[in-house]
Amino acid sequence: MTKKQVKGTASYEGALLMCQNLAELTAYEVAGDQVLIPDAVGSPSDTPQSLILMPGVRLASTEMARGVAMLGTSALGVRCLCYPDGERIGDFTVLFAEYGGAERFAAMRAWVDQDRRLYLIPDEDVEEAGETSFKFDCGLRKVDQPWPDEADRQRGLSAAMALLLAEGPDSRACRPRNEVKARRVGRVTYENRRGRASSARAASLEGKFQ
């Protein structure tokens, strides 16, 4: 992607759509408006991590970083930027909880590999972007650069946005191998198939973060 000469206009509706599809494309269920609870997939030895999802937010405040550090649960700010030429770009900010603190990673872009596994990678056109990449794998996990060359990087960026901005039946047409079966109820609330315990856990996380 060439560097944009004008700033995009943030769309909250677009951010919500991206959050909904993100839950469909990863091993998560949305419980309430902000907390992503990992679905029960994979090996029992895996340690699933919840993720606080914040549509329309850049996660730039010190207070948010303190809250994430206190909880020990990473947070993801999701924005959808709309440009005059009609292009929509996802802008992600990660507050990564680790070792009792919270490290901020701004200007991240969604990327998918050939197996449609979802990552967040630095936006090379933005000055504040770093070099760290993340993979959605029962939580956010730091990984090495996942693309082999620039052509594959551009392919993965375009494919990821197509998946995250898909509406209706198209949003479920290209799920990864570990297909998530959570269904949408209302705006961004999904059926919690793991029972009342998970619902209580989500409510607790939301209450502490507010």
C-alpha positions in Angstrom: 0.0 0.0 0.0 1.3 3.5 -0.9 1.4 6.0 1.9 -1.8 8.0 2.3 -1.5 11.7 1.8 -4.7 12.5 3.8 -6.0 11.1 7.1 -8.8 8.6 7.0 -12.1 9.2 8.7 -12.8 6.7 11.5 -15.9 4.6 11.1 -17.3 3.1 14.3 -19.7 0.9 12.3 -16.7 -0.4 10.3 -14.8 -1.1 13.5 -17.7 -3.1 14.9 -17.9 -5.1 11.7 -14.2 -5.9 11.9 -14.6 -7.0 15.5 -17.4 -9.3 14.7 -15.5 -10.9 11.8 -12.3 -11.1 13.9 -14.2 -13.3 16.4 -15.4 -15.5 13.5 -12.0 -15.9 12.1 -10.1 -16.7 15.3 -10.6 -19.1 18.2 -12.7 -16.6 20.1 -16.3 -15.9 21.3 -17.4 -12.4 22.0 -19.0 -12.1 25.5 -20.5 -8.6 25.9 -19.3 -5.7 23.9 -15.6 -5.8 24.8 -14.2 -9.1 26.0 -13.1 -11.9 23.7 -13.1 -15.3 25.4 -11.1 -18.1 23.7 -13.2 -21.0 22.4 -12.4 -24.5 23.6 -10.2 -25.6 20.7 -6.8 -27.2 20.4 -4.7 -29.2 22.8 -5.7 -29.2 26.5 -2.1 -28.1 27.2 -2.7 -24.8 25.5 -3.1 -21.9 27.8 -5.9 -19.7 26.4 -5.8 -16.0 27.1 -8.7 -13.6 27.0 -8.5 -10.4 25.1 -10.2 -7.0 25.7 -11.6 -5.7 22.4 -12.1 -2.0 22.0 -13.9 -1.0 18.8 -13.2 2.6 17.6 -10.4 3.2 20.2 -6.6 3.8 19.7 -5.6 2.8 23.3 -3.3 5.7 23.7 -4.0 6.7 27.3 -1.8 6.0 30.3 -4.9 5.0 32.3 -5.7 2.2 29.8 -2.2 0.9 30.0 -2.4 0.8 33.8 -5.7 -1.1 33.6 -4.3 -3.7 31.2 -1.2 -4.1 33.4 -3.3 -4.6 36.5 -5.6 -7.2 34.8 -2.8 -9.0 33.0 -5.1 -9.2 30.0 -4.0 -7.7 26.7 -6.3 -5.2 24.9 -6.8 -4.5 21.2 -8.1 -1.2 19.9 -9.7 -1.6 16.5 -10.4 1.3 14.1 -11.7 1.4 10.5 -10.3 4.3 8.6 -12.2 5.4 5.5 -10.5 7.4 2.7 -12.0 9.6 -0.1 -11.0 7.0 -2.7 -13.3 4.5 -1.0 -10.5 2.4 0.5 -11.1 1.2 4.1 -8.1 0.3 6.2 -8.0 -1.4 9.6 -5.8 0.3 12.2 -5.0 -1.8 15.3 -3.3 -0.8 18.6 -2.2 -3.5 21.0 -1.6 -3.1 24.7 0.3 -6.3 25.4 0.2 -7.5 29.0 3.4 -9.1 30.0 5.5 -9.5 33.1 3.2 -7.2 35.1 3.3 -4.4 32.6 1.6 -3.3 29.4 3.6 -2.5 26.2 1.9 -0.4 23.5 2.2 -1.4 19.8 0.5 1.2 17.5 -0.1 1.3 13.8 -0.7 -2.4 13.3 -2.3 -4.0 10.2 -4.2 -7.2 9.9 -2.5 -9.9 7.7 -3.4 -13.5 6.9 -1.1 -16.3 5.7 -1.9 -18.8 3.0 -3.9 -21.0 5.5 -6.0 -17.9 6.5 -4.4 -17.6 10.0 -4.7 -14.1 11.3 -1.8 -11.9 12.3 -1.2 -8.2 13.2 1.9 -6.8 11.5 3.5 -3.3 11.6 2.3 -0.7 9.0 5.6 0.2 7.3 4.1 3.5 6.0 3.6 4.9 9.5 6.5 6.4 11.4 5.4 5.2 14.9 5.1 1.5 13.8 7.6 -0.9 15.3 8.9 -4.3 14.2 6.9 -6.7 16.3 4.3 -8.9 14.8 1.5 -10.8 16.6 -0.4 -14.0 15.8 -4.0 -14.8 17.1 -3.3 -18.1 18.7 -5.4 -18.6 21.9 -4.5 -15.0 22.6 -2.1 -12.6 21.0 1.4 -14.1 20.7 4.6 -12.3 19.6 6.0 -13.9 16.5 8.8 -13.4 14.0 8.0 -11.7 10.6 5.4 -14.0 9.1 5.7 -13.0 5.4 8.6 -14.2 3.2 8.6 -11.3 0.7 6.9 -8.0 -0.1 4.5 -9.6 -2.6 3.2 -12.0 0.1 3.0 -9.2 2.5 0.7 -7.2 0.2 -1.3 -10.3 -0.6 -1.9 -11.0 3.1 -2.9 -7.4 3.8 -5.5 -7.3 1.1 -6.9 -10.7 2.0 -7.2 -9.8 5.7 -9.2 -6.7 5.0 -11.5 -8.5 2.6 -12.2 -11.0 5.4 -12.6 -8.5 8.2 -14.9 -6.2 6.2 -17.1 -9.0 4.7 -20.8 -8.6 5.5 -23.5 -11.2 5.8 -22.9 -14.8 4.6 -19.6 -13.7 2.9 -18.1 -13.2 6.4 -18.3 -16.9 7.0 -17.3 -18.1 3.5 -13.6 -18.4 4.2 -13.0 -19.5 7.7 -9.7 -21.0 8.9 -9.3 -24.6 9.7 -10.2 -24.2 13.3 -13.7 -23.0 12.5 -15.4 -21.1 15.2 -19.2 -21.8 15.6 -20.2 -18.8 17.8 -23.2 -17.1 16.3 -24.1 -13.5 16.4 -26.8 -12.3 18.9 -27.7 -8.6 18.6 -25.0 -6.2 17.7 -21.7 -7.6 18.9 -22.9 -10.2 21.4 -22.3 -13.8 20.6 -23.8 -16.9 22.2 -21.5 -18.1 24.9 -21.4 -21.8 24.6 -19.2 -22.3 27.6 -21.9 -21.6 30.1 -22.4 -19.3 33.0 -18.9 -19.5 34.3 -17.6 -17.9 31.1 -20.3 -15.2 31.3 -19.3 -14.4 34.9 -15.6 -14.2 33.9 -16.4 -11.8 31.0 -18.5 -9.6 33.3 -15.7 -9.5 35.8 -13.1 -8.5 33.2 -15.3 -5.8 31.8 -16.1 -4.4 35.2 -12.4 -4.2 36.2 -11.4 -2.5 33.0 -14.0 0.3 33.2 
